[in-house]
């Protein structure tokens, strides 16, 4: 995967950016203790694997967990040498506007999400319908109504599918856009 690090990101967090990152943080804080640690990140990988029936220790399971560890290692570098390392919501939000944030999103967060998309895309045709995406989204805290609304924004051509390209574009919008109408704003639910 070629990573384009020439992305415009706000120098500081707008209200919209902060609300989106709050949703991300809440979905990854799987044990709801107010911090994200390695168990939360690997727990989210496991949520996706279980939602789509990925057998433990299979190649796909290992790939999903490998991307979770890539995400965690980037967070660990950012948070420093805490023992154990953990990310607070304020630390996460303060990351906006830094080169580390851009690097994390493009080299870890989006590839993690693309891996999850590929798991949902059981037939491997490069696209998912709302029901293929729904299994994991529900388990990460989104309501069925939120999922349908978010999917309607993803499916811009109205053909009933979101492609890998739609999904990547939406993630870039989620993490980088300050446009309140950007379809990617709703990937993690209502903001």
N, C-alpha and C positions, 0 to 999 in steps of 0.2 A: 504494500500500500504506500503510495506517495503521499507525504504529509506536507500540506501547504501551511507554513507558519505565518504567512502574510495575511493575517486576519485582523480586522479592526474590532477592537473591544473597548468599551467605555473605560475611561481612566479611573473612574470610581463607580460604585454601584448605584444605579438609579433605583427608584422604588420598584419598578418592574423587574429589573435584574435581581434585586434582593428577594422579591417574592418568589421568583423562579428558583433561585438557589435554596430558599427555604423549603420548597417542595422537594427538590432533589435531596436535601439533607434529611428530611423526614422519611423519604422512601428508603434511603440507605441506612438509616438508624434502625436497623431491624429489631433490636432489643429494646428500643425506646428509652435508652438511658441518658440521652442528651449529648452523646459523643458518638463519633463513627470511629471504629477500630477495625483491625484486620478481620475479626469475626463477623462484623456487620457486612463488610465487603464480600467476603467469601460466602456469607449467609445469603446475600442477594444473588450471587452466582448459583447457589443451590436452589433458591426459589425458582429461578428460570429453568434449571435442569429438572426439578420435580414437576413443575407446571407442564412441561412438554414431554415427560416420560423418558428423559435421557438416562440411560443406565449408568450407575456409578462406575467410575474408573474406565469408562469407554473413551475413545479418542475425543468425541465431542464434549464429554464431561470434563476431560482434562483441558481442552482448549478454553472452555468457558471459565474454568477456575484459573487457568494461566492468565487470562485477561483480567480477572479480578485481582490477581497478585500484581500485575503490571500497574493497575490503578492504585493498589495499596502502596506499592513501593514509591510511586510519585507523591502520594500523600505523606508518606513517612519522611521522604526527603524534605518536604515543605515544613512539616511540623517539628523537625529536629530529632534529637536523640532522646526522646522521652522513653521511659521504660515502664509500662508499654506505651508505644506511640498511640496517639488518638487525636482526632480532629474535632474541635468544637464548632458550633454553628458560626460563631463570630470569626474564628480563624478562616473558615471556609469562605465567608462573605468578604473578608479582607483580602482575599486572593484576587478578586476582580481587578482587571487592569494590568496585571503583571505578566511578564513573559512566561513565568511558570504556569500561570493559569491557562494561557493559550496552549502551551506545550502539553499540559495535563489533559486538556479537552481533546486536542487533536491526536495525541499519541496514546491516550489511555481510555478516556471516557467514551469517545465516539467509537473506537474499535470494540470496546466492551459491549456497547449497545448494538453494534453491527453483528457481533457474535450472537447476541440474544435474538436478533432479528432472523439470523440464519437458522437458529434452532426452531423458531416459530414457523419458518418456511419449510415445513416438513417435506414437500415435494420438490424443493430445490429450484423452483422456477423464478426466483428473484423477486417475488412479490407475496404479500400476505393480505388476507381479507381481515375484517374487524374481528372475527371469531378466532382466527389464528393468533392474533396479537392479544386478545382479551385474557387468555388464561394466566399469563404472568402479570399483566397490568392489574387485574383484580387482586392478586395475591400481594401486590406491592401497595395496596391501599386505595386504588381508584375505584369509584363506583362504575357500574355498567353504563349509566348515563354519561358520565365523564368520558369514558372510553369511546362511546359512540360519537360524542361531540369532537373529541380530539381526532378520531379517525376521519371524520368528515372533513376536517381541516387538512389532514395529511393527503387525502385522496382528492387532489385538486382537479383532476380531469373527470372525476365522477364515475370511473369505471368499476368501483367496488374494491379496488386494490391499492395498497401502498407498496411502492417498489423500494429496493435498497437505496436508490438515489433519492427518493422522496424522504426516506427515513434519515439519511445522512444530512440532507438539506435542513430538515426539521430540527435535528440535533444542533446543527450550527446556529440556527435561529434561536433555539432555546438558550444556548450558552452565550451567544454574542449579540443578539439583536435587541435593540431598544424600541423596535417598532411594535406597538401594542396589537397590531393586526397580523403579525407574523404567525403562520400556522403552527410553527414549532413551539410556540409559547405554552401550549397546552399538553405537551408530551407527558408531563408528570401529574396532570390533573388541572382543575380550575385554579387560576391564580388571582 
